[in-house]
């Protein structure tokens, strides 16, 4: 996963109205309900169906670290999908998305103006259209670079050009060397 994908995942997790199961037995029970069989859960997390049944019964209290991480990821991925969809729909139709980042921004500007890239720490609220484009791109399997381009375009319009009232000759804005990036919607 890329930086943008991770930021969307974090924002989704913040929308949970209830915490997912924390115990191994609880997590396996949830995955069994979601996937239907021990064999399906085993394929998802990379263990045998017998191991899944031992986890379910409580005969095995702890999974290997790598397996425990896979179990946790599988549970979080499936947890409260309606809450996630509702929050994303709201962001894409009316609320928009807030992007907080510290990154190197570069842009193409006319001769005589400074276009040197530099680190900036920005918190910018992007309109719903950018949230919709970002979610659509993610669902279509877009690369992190493509999603960065959508955010950069939003920063160009909202931050650098202030909705068309300044820097109208600015053409391309690029986000490079991301120190951190966080999304909220």
N, C-alpha and C positions, 0 to 999 in steps of 0.2 A: 504494500500500500504506500501511497505517496503522502506528502505533508497535508495536502488539501483533503484527501480521503480520510486521514486520521483526524483532522479537525472536524469534519462532518460527523464522524463516529462519536467524538467526544461531545459534540453539541447534542447528538441524539441521546446519548447516555444521560445527559443532564435533564432530559425531559421525562425520565422514568417517574411514574407516580408511586411505584413500589419497587423496592430493591429485588433483584433476582435472587434465587436460592444461593446460599453460601456454602452449605455442606456438600460433600461429594455425593452422598446418598440423595440429597434433595435435587442436585443438578442432574444426576443420572435419571431420577424419576421424571423430572421435567422433560428431558430429551426423549425419554421413552414415550411420553404422551405426545410429543410433537412429531416424532419420526415413526412411531408405531411398533418398532420391534428392536430387540437387542442387536440383531444383525445389522440393521440400518444405523444404529447408534455406533456400533463397533466400526463400521466403515467410515463414518464421519470423523471419529476421533483417533482411528488408527490402532485399535486393539482388537482382541478376539471377543466374540459374543459371550464366552464364558467369563472373561474379565468384567464385562459390563454387568452380567448377572451377579458377580461377586460384589461389585460396587453397590448394586441395587439392594442386595440383601444385607449389606453392611459387613460382610465377611472380610472385605478388604477396605480399610478405613482411609487409606491414603493412596493416591495415584502418583506415578513418577512425575517429576516436575514438568517435563515436556507434555505429557498426557493431560495433566491438570490444567495447563495453559490452553490446550486444545478444547477441553471440556468447557472451561470458562468462556472462551471465545464463541463456541457453538451456542451456549446458553444466551449470552449477551446479544448475539446476532439475531436470535429468534424472540427475544423478550419484548413484549408490548409493541408489536408492529403497528397496531392501530394508533397508539399515542404518537409514534414516530411519523406516521403518514399524516396525521392531523396537524402536527406542528410544521411539517414541511409544506403542506398545502397552505396553511395560514401564511407562512413566510413568502411563498410564491405568489399568493393572490393579494395580500394586503399588508403584511408586516415588514417584508424585506429581510435583509440579513446584515448583521454587523460584523465587520472584519477588523480584527486587531492584529497588527503585525509589526515586526521590526525586520526590515529587509533593505536591500540595496535597490533603489529605483533608478532606472535610466529611461531616457526618452529621447525622441528625435524632435528637434526644434529648429527653427530657421537660423541661418547664419547670423552671427552677432549676438546670439543669446546663449546662455550656458546650458549645455545639455550633458554635463558630467554627472554620472551616476553617483549617488551617495546614500548612506544609510539614513533611513527615516523611521521613526516610530509613529505609526498612524492607527487611529481608530476611526473607521469610516462606515456609516450606515448606507448600504446600497439598496436601491429600490427593488420591489418584488420581481421585476423582470429579470434582474441578474440572479436572484435566488432561483427562479424557475430554470434559467439557462444552466446554472451550476448543477442543480439536481438532475435535470435531463441529461447533461453530459456525463455525470457520474453513473446514472442508470444505464447509459449506453456504453459504458466501459471506457470513457475517455481517459487519456493519460493525465498525469499530474501537470504536465506542461500545458496541455489544452485547458485545464481548469484554472491554472495560473493566468492564462491569457484572458479568460472571462473576468476574473477578479481585477486584473490590470486594466481592462477596458472600463470597468466600473469605477476604479480609482481615477482614471483619466477624466471621465465625465463628471463625477461627483466632487472629487478633491482638487485635481489640478485645473480643470476648466470651470469649476463651480457652476455646473449646469449650463454652460455656454456663455457665462458673463466675463470670462477672462481666459487667456492663453488659448484662444480658438485656433491658432496656427499649430498647436501641438499635435503631432501625428501619432507616433507609437510610444506607449509606455510599457516598460518591461519590469518584472519583479525578478530579482536575482538574489542569491545568497540569503535565503530566508533564515533569520535567526530563530524566530518563532512565529507561528500563525495560529490564531484562535478564531472560531466562528461562534456566533450566538444568533438564535432566531426563535 
